[in-house]
């Protein structure tokens, strides 16, 4: 019998940059394309409609040369404060009934 355990991971990074620049890095598709994902992954296309209810799609080639797609929706946007989005791997059967929500950027003054 499969369980539906909720998992949680928290990673904190302190970035020495103005809040507006960090917020833009999470909401501007051109900037996201430059840094989104691990170093060993190649972004083929990244489209983001940064508004609550807006979607994003990240097409990539992983380190094994496999083409993959991640889709999500912006759930919460507070300018220069917070970005929350959902995401799901489109091409992976294990993710068919699995959707993650990520409170990605909680921006605070350093």
DRENPALO-285333 format. One record per atom (N, C-alpha, C, O): x, y, z; residue in three letters. Coordinates in steps of 0.2 Angstrom, whole numbers, padded with zeros to 4 digits, always signed. Layout:
REM residues N
XYZALA...
//
This chain:
REM residues 110
+0004-0006+0000UNK+0000+0000+0000UNK+0004+0006+0000UNK+0009+0007+0004UNK+0003+0010-0005UNK+0007+0016-0005UNK+0005+0022-0001UNK-0001+0023+0000UNK+0010+0025+0003UNK+0008+0031+0007UNK+0008+0037+0003UNK+0012+0038-0002UNK+0005+0042+0006UNK+0006+0049+0003UNK+0009+0053+0008UNK+0006+0059+0010UNK+0015+0052+0010UNK+0019+0056+0015UNK+0020+0062+0012UNK+0022+0063+0006UNK+0020+0068+0016UNK+0022+0074+0014UNK+0029+0075+0016UNK+0031+0074+0021UNK+0033+0077+0011UNK+0040+0078+0012UNK+0042+0086+0012UNK+0038+0089+0008UNK+0047+0088+0015UNK+0048+0095+0015UNK+0056+0095+0015UNK+0059+0092+0019UNK+0058+0100+0011UNK+0066+0101+0011UNK+0066+0109+0012UNK+0063+0113+0008UNK+0071+0111+0016UNK+0072+0118+0016UNK+0079+0120+0015UNK+0084+0117+0018UNK+0081+0124+0010UNK+0087+0126+0008UNK+0088+0134+0009UNK+0083+0137+0005UNK+0092+0136+0012UNK+0093+0144+0013UNK+0099+0146+0010UNK+0104+0143+0010UNK+0098+0151+0006UNK+0104+0154+0003UNK+0104+0162+0004UNK+0098+0165+0003UNK+0109+0165+0006UNK+0109+0172+0007UNK+0113+0175+0001UNK+0119+0174+0000UNK+0109+0179-0003UNK+0112+0182-0009UNK+0113+0190-0008UNK+0109+0193-0006UNK+0119+0192-0008UNK+0121+0199-0007UNK+0119+0203-0013UNK+0123+0204-0018UNK+0113+0205-0014UNK+0110+0209-0019UNK+0104+0212-0017UNK+0101+0210-0012UNK+0102+0218-0020UNK+0096+0221-0019UNK+0090+0216-0020UNK+0090+0212-0024UNK+0085+0217-0016UNK+0079+0213-0016UNK+0076+0213-0023UNK+0073+0208-0025UNK+0075+0219-0026UNK+0072+0219-0033UNK+0076+0215-0038UNK+0073+0213-0042UNK+0082+0215-0037UNK+0086+0211-0042UNK+0085+0203-0041UNK+0085+0200-0046UNK+0085+0201-0035UNK+0083+0194-0033UNK+0076+0192-0036UNK+0075+0187-0039UNK+0071+0197-0034UNK+0064+0195-0036UNK+0064+0195-0044UNK+0061+0190-0047UNK+0067+0199-0047UNK+0068+0199-0055UNK+0071+0193-0057UNK+0069+0190-0063UNK+0076+0190-0054UNK+0079+0184-0056UNK+0074+0178-0056UNK+0075+0173-0060UNK+0069+0178-0051UNK+0064+0173-0051UNK+0058+0174-0055UNK+0054+0169-0056UNK+0057+0180-0058UNK+0051+0181-0062UNK+0052+0184-0069UNK+0047+0183-0073UNK+0058+0185-0071UNK+0060+0187-0078UNK+0062+0181-0081UNK+0068+0179-0080UNK+0059+0179-0087UNK+0061+0173-0090UNK+0068+0173-0093UNK+0071+0168-0093UNK+0070+0179-0095UNK+0077+0180-0098UNK+0082+0179-0093UNK+0087+0176-0094UNK+0081+0181-0087UNK+0085+0180-0081UNK+0085+0173-0079UNK+0090+0170-0077UNK+0079+0170-0078UNK+0079+0163-0076UNK+0082+0159-0081UNK+0086+0154-0078UNK+0082+0160-0087UNK+0085+0156-0092UNK+0093+0155-0091UNK+0096+0150-0092UNK+0096+0161-0088UNK+0103+0161-0087UNK+0105+0157-0081UNK+0111+0155-0081UNK+0101+0156-0076UNK+0103+0152-0070UNK+0099+0146-0068UNK+0102+0143-0064UNK+0093+0146-0070UNK+0088+0141-0068UNK+0091+0134-0069UNK+0093+0132-0074UNK+0091+0130-0064UNK+0093+0123-0064UNK+0101+0122-0063UNK+0105+0127-0062UNK+0103+0115-0062UNK+0110+0114-0061UNK+0114+0115-0066UNK+0112+0116-0072UNK+0121+0116-0065UNK+0126+0117-0070UNK+0126+0112-0076UNK+0127+0114-0082UNK+0125+0106-0074UNK+0125+0101-0079UNK+0119+0100-0083UNK+0118+0095-0087UNK+0114+0104-0083UNK+0108+0104-0087UNK+0108+0110-0092UNK+0110+0115-0090UNK+0106+0108-0098UNK+0105+0113-0103UNK+0098+0115-0104UNK+0094+0111-0106UNK+0097+0122-0104UNK+0090+0124-0105UNK+0089+0125-0112UNK+0093+0128-0116UNK+0084+0122-0115UNK+0082+0122-0122UNK+0077+0128-0122UNK+0078+0132-0127UNK+0072+0129-0118UNK+0068+0135-0118UNK+0065+0135-0111UNK+0063+0131-0107UNK+0064+0142-0109UNK+0060+0143-0103UNK+0056+0149-0104UNK+0058+0154-0106UNK+0049+0147-0103UNK+0044+0152-0104UNK+0041+0153-0097UNK+0039+0148-0094UNK+0040+0160-0095UNK+0037+0161-0088UNK+0032+0167-0089UNK+0034+0172-0091UNK+0026+0166-0087UNK+0021+0171-0086UNK+0020+0173-0079UNK+0016+0170-0075UNK+0024+0177-0077UNK+0025+0179-0069UNK+0019+0183-0067UNK+0020+0189-0066UNK+0014+0180-0066UNK+0008+0183-0062UNK+0004+0177-0059UNK+0005+0172-0061UNK+0001+0179-0054UNK-0003+0174-0050UNK-0008+0170-0055UNK-0012+0173-0058UNK-0007+0164-0055UNK-0011+0160-0060UNK-0007+0159-0066UNK-0009+0154-0071UNK-0002+0162-0068UNK+0002+0162-0074UNK+0006+0155-0073UNK+0008+0153-0068UNK+0008+0153-0079UNK+0012+0146-0079UNK+0019+0148-0082UNK+0021+0153-0084UNK+0023+0142-0081UNK+0030+0142-0084UNK+0031+0135-0086UNK+0028+0130-0084UNK+0036+0135-0091UNK+0038+0129-0094UNK+0045+0129-0095UNK+0048+0134-0098UNK+0048+0124-0093UNK+0056+0124-0093UNK+0057+0117-0097UNK+0057+0112-0094UNK+0060+0118-0103UNK+0062+0112-0107UNK+0069+0112-0107UNK+0073+0117-0107UNK+0072+0106-0105UNK+0079+0105-0104UNK+0082+0099-0106UNK+0078+0094-0108UNK+0088+0098-0107UNK+0092+0092-0108UNK+0096+0091-0102UNK+0100+0095-0100UNK+0095+0085-0099UNK+0098+0083-0092UNK+0105+0081-0094UNK+0107+0080-0100UNK+0109+0079-0089UNK+0116+0077-0089UNK+0117+0071-0093UNK+0122+0069-0096UNK+0112+0067-0094UNK+0112+0061-0098UNK+0110+0061-0105UNK+0109+0057-0109UNK+0108+0068-0107UNK+0106+0069-0114UNK+0099+0068-0115UNK+0096+0069-0121UNK+0095+0067-0110UNK+0088+0066-0110UNK+0084+0073-0110UNK+0085+0077-0106UNK+0079+0073-0115UNK+0075+0079-0115UNK+0069+0078-0110UNK+0066+0073-0109UNK+0068+0084-0106UNK+0063+0084-0101UNK+0060+0090-0100UNK+0062+0095-0103UNK+0054+0090-0097UNK+0050+0096-0097UNK+0047+0097-0090UNK+0044+0092-0087UNK+0048+0103-0087UNK+0045+0104-0080UNK+0040+0110-0081UNK+0041+0115-0084UNK+0034+0109-0079UNK+0029+0114-0079UNK+0026+0116-0072UNK+0027+0112-0067UNK+0024+0122-0072UNK+0022+0124-0065UNK+0017+0131-0066UNK+0016+0133-0071UNK+0015+0133-0060UNK+0011+0139-0060UNK+0013+0143-0054UNK+0014+0141-0049UNK+0013+0150-0055UNK+0015+0155-0050UNK+0009+0155-0046UNK+0003+0157-0048UNK+0010+0154-0039UNK+0004+0153-0034UNK+0004+0160-0030UNK-0002+0162-0028UNK+0009+0163-0029UNK+0010+0169-0025UNK+0016+0173-0027UNK+0021+0171-0028UNK+0014+0179-0028UNK+0019+0184-0030UNK+0018+0191-0026UNK+0013+0194-0027UNK+0023+0192-0022UNK+0023+0199-0018UNK+0030+0202-0020UNK+0035+0200-0019UNK+0029+0207-0024UNK+0034+0211-0027UNK+0040+0212-0022UNK+0039+0215-0017UNK+0046+0210-0024UNK+0052+0211-0020UNK+0052+0207-0013UNK+0056+0209-0009UNK+0047+0203-0012UNK+0046+0199-0006UNK+0046+0192-0006UNK+0049+0188-0003UNK+0042+0189-0011UNK+0040+0182-0011UNK+0038+0179-0017UNK+0035+0183-0021UNK+0041+0173-0019UNK+0038+0170-0025UNK+0037+0163-0023UNK+0041+0159-0020UNK+0031+0160-0025UNK+0029+0154-0023UNK+0026+0151-0030UNK+0022+0154-0033UNK+0028+0145-0032UNK+0026+0142-0038UNK+0025+0134-0037UNK+0029+0131-0032UNK+0021+0131-0041UNK+0021+0124-0041UNK+0025+0121-0047UNK+0026+0125-0051UNK+0027+0115-0046UNK+0030+0112-0052UNK+0029+0105-0052UNK+0028+0101-0047UNK+0030+0102-0058UNK+0029+0095-0060UNK+0033+0093-0066UNK+0032+0096-0071UNK+0036+0087-0065UNK+0039+0084-0071UNK+0034+0081-0076UNK+0030+0077-0074UNK+0034+0084-0082UNK+0029+0082-0087UNK+0030+0075-0090UNK+0025+0071-0091UNK+0036+0073-0091UNK+0038+0067-0094UNK+0040+0061-0090UNK+0042+0056-0092UNK+0038+0061-0083UNK+0040+0056-0079UNK+0033+0053-0076UNK+0030+0056-0072UNK+0032+0046-0077UNK+0026+0043-0074UNK+0026+0043-0067UNK+0020+0044-0064UNK+0031+0043-0063UNK+0032+0044-0056UNK+0029+0050-0054UNK+0026+0051-0048UNK+0029+0055-0058UNK+0026+0062-0056UNK+0019+0063-0058UNK+0016+0069-0057UNK+0016+0058-0061UNK+0009+0059-0064UNK+0004+0062-0059UNK+0000+0066-0060UNK+0004+0059-0053UNK+0000+0062-0047UNK+0004+0065-0042UNK+0002+0066-0036UNK+0009+0068-0044UNK+0014+0072-0039UNK+0015+0079-0041UNK+0017+0080-0047UNK+0014+0084-0037UNK+0014+0091-0039UNK+0018+0094-0033UNK+0015+0093-0027UNK+0023+0098-0033UNK+0026+0101-0028UNK+0025+0108-0028UNK+0024+0111-0033UNK+0025+0111-0022UNK+0024+0118-0021UNK+0030+0121-0018UNK+0032+0118-0013UNK+0033+0126-0021UNK+0039+0129-0018UNK+0039+0136-0016UNK+0038+0140-0021UNK+0040+0138-0010UNK+0040+0145-0008UNK+0047+0146-0009UNK+0052+0146-0005UNK+0049+0148-0015UNK+0056+0149-0018UNK+0060+0155-0015UNK+0065+0154-0012UNK+0057+0160-0016UNK+0061+0166-0014UNK+0057+0170-0008UNK+0052+0173-0010UNK+0059+0170-0002UNK+0057+0174+0003UNK+0062+0179+0004UNK+0067+0178+0007UNK+0061+0185+0002UNK+0066+0190+0001UNK+0066+0194+0008UNK+0061+0197+0009UNK+0072+0195+0011UNK+0072+0199+0017UNK+0078+0203+0017UNK+0083+0202+0013UNK+0078+0208+0021UNK+0084+0213+0021UNK+0089+0210+0025UNK+0088+0206+0030UNK+0095+0210+0022UNK+0101+0207+0026UNK+0104+0213+0030UNK+0109+0211+0034UNK
//
